[in-house]
Amino acid sequence: MLAYLLESVPGCHVQRNTLNYYGTEEVDITVANEKADGGFRMLPDIFLVECKKWSRPVDSTTLGYFVNVVVDRGCSLGILAAANGITGHQEHRNRAHAIGAAALVRGIRILLVTDEDLRRLQSPSDLVALLHRRNLALTAHGTIYLG
């Protein structure tokens, strides 16, 4: 569903389920962003999306792995679509914040999107606004924004 939504944003093109040459890393969605009017003007030309439709929140280890995939692909932005957000356990939440802050210092931005966020969307412009707000919040908070 997220790939469909991204394709509906002006200037966006997606490639789905791509393995690296060695077969060791898979990217769920790779997005080329032409920064068209009405599109993702505040986001980079190419970014990655990882989709986790898990019944439980994503743990900090998974977040750290995704940051490494973003780095390995030479990207500066990754969007983690985690159905139930990131772990509610305080120790793991602290780790997630530390991973997000360390990534930001390295020039890697990780935005979090949940199923609840996606259910509220009514148009492609709502997705654009959501990701632009999350990108701004990431800068303001200095770490991954958990909402």
Secondary structure, DSSP 8 states (H G I E B T S, - for coil): -HHHHHHTSTTEEEEEEEE-TTSS-EEEEEEEE---TTS-TTS-SEEEEEEE--SS-B-HHHHHHHHHHHHHTT-SEEEEEETT-B--SHHHHHHHHHHHHHHHHTT-EEEEE-HHHHHT--SHHHHHHHHHHHHHHHHHHTS----
